[in-house]
Amino acid sequence: MPTIWLETSVVSKALIGGVVIIAVLMAGSAFYLYSSSQSTNSIEVGIEIVGDGTDYYVPANFTVRQGQIVTLAVFNTDDNTHGLAIPAFNVDTGIIKHGITARVTFTANEVGTFPLNEPAGYCTGGNGNVCNSAQDLKGSLTVIP
């Protein structure tokens, strides 16, 4: 009889261990699903302002999903000051100096394709404190459902 009790004890411990493992796996899966669903609701888009004779955005066009919280990280690699605006979403980085990254966050709550560009007067710092290169600082934001 003591042997049967010992085997039952081992089985009980194994059963409890199995239940604990299953509970940990379920909790981990639930956390993963929660965190991955949260991360798809926000996105950071890195944009560089490049100046190599003609100034332009890289990328110039990008796509996000409706309802996403969008953070633009706009890095100015050019020697002039620059900026970026998306008027449809009241987004404006303000003037960004060389070597600086400006961040702006907004919610992409409207479906469509929206122009982005550099506001007038943001390019300064060249000869005579005026813009000293050709400008092609424009692009688009596309918001899909």
Secondary structure, DSSP 8 states (H G I E B T S, - for coil): -HHHHHHHHHHHHHHHHHHHHHHHHHHHHHHHHHHHHHHTTEEEEEEEEEESSEEEEESSEEEEETT-EEEEEEEE-SSS-B--EEGGGTEE---B-TT-EEEEEEE--S-EEEEEE--TT----SGGGS--SEEE-EEEEEEE-
